Amino acid sequence: MLLTLSVPGRPAVDDLPKRVTEAVRRAARGVEERAARDGGYAATVEAGGRRLDGAALADDQAATAATARIGLVLLDAWRITGEAGYRDGALAAARALAAGQMASGGWRERLDTGPAPTVYTRDAYRHGAAPGGREQRSRLDCRLTGDGLRVLLGAVEATGDSALREAAEYGLRAVLNAQLAGGGWPAEVPLSAGTGGLTEPTADLLRVLLERDPDHRPDCRAAALRAGGFLVQSAGPGGWPAACDAALKPLGAPELAATAAAAEALLALRDATREERFVRALEPLLPDLEKTHPDLAAAASWRLRHPGLVPREPTREERARRTAARAAKVIDLLAALDADGCWTRDGVLSVPETAANMALLVTWLAEFEPWSDWPGRGDPRPPQQRRM
């Protein structure tokens, strides 16, 4: 039985789950029709249809970040609803990422799969072509390689596709081989300059490794633990800097984004391994976290008070309160859809913004009813919340 929602000052919203479900379908179709070429997505589409990623994209180019974000939200939508169209869209995005994967295992800003790509691809390497003047370094920062791997791994889970499995394993091996002696990761591979590691790429790739938990891979577990050790040691007064030196000493002042990424990764690692040292590293930082990231501070405090435990799943009543509280935002998103099912500003489509809006709607659907009540085959909880 569906729960009844009440939003002050708004009409009855008893049919909101149905409307959200249809809106996600429309958005998936709309963004594919306007922004996609062969599974890869532009970051921006102008009113006249010109596809951009900072500069104009050729037909055989796509934006890596936009493609990965759409791929991830389509995978989540498939897990929740079981609708094959979402799985097929995610599979197309994964194949575009695999085609644009670099010989160094990851990705840069653009997927370049034309006859004269500007990057040295894995396909060119496999066929014995020399790099020439093409770019060879994969970016581990900005979540480019991390999210690319997430899409490939999710598509393999959904379909068992052997070519995507090969690409995912290739990228995963590259990430494992790129880990620095202190447990962190650099901004690019092959490494172009000496460093002890960067906080945000390390936190991101640590969480990718946690998402390999279903395979119980000892190499991924060992690398995740080393990355956790890096984050524990590299924390400075007040949080984490963007980077540290080879002795794991902070380089520069703490940064909000780096601190949030590190704290989230350590909490996920603690829950996956039940090793309390990872949450204890946050204890001295609680006064600062309470000011800047109160949700993370509350999560860390709970775990410090309850060693060995992980937070329970919310009850049906708690989910009902949470979805009701978020219903106003959901209704506003539905009202902002254009005739094509997209969110635009002055006729310009932002694919990352559309992916973020779709993710909010999909998350709302997942919370509205227990995931086991939906026809989809998967648990929509972030994989890092499952025990390692």
Secondary structure, DSSP 8 states (H G I E B T S, - for coil): -------TTS---TTHHHHHHHHHHHHHHHHHHHHEETTEE-SEE-TT--EESSSB--TTEEEHHHHHHHHHHHHHHHHHH--HHHHHHHHHHHHHHHHT-BTTSS--SEEE-SSS-SB-BHHHHHTT---TTSB--EE-STTHHHHHHHHHHHHHHHH--HHHHHHHHHHHHHHHHH--TTS-B-SEES--S--SEEHHHHHHHHHHHHTTGGGT-HHHHHHHHHHHHHHHHH-BTTB--SEE-TT--EESS--HHHHHHHHHHHHHHHHHH--THHHHTTGGGHHHHHHH-HHHHHHHHHHHHSTT-------HHHHHHHHHHHHHHHHHHHHH--TTS--EETTEEEHHHHHHHHHHHHHHHHHHS-GGGSSSSS--S-GGGS--
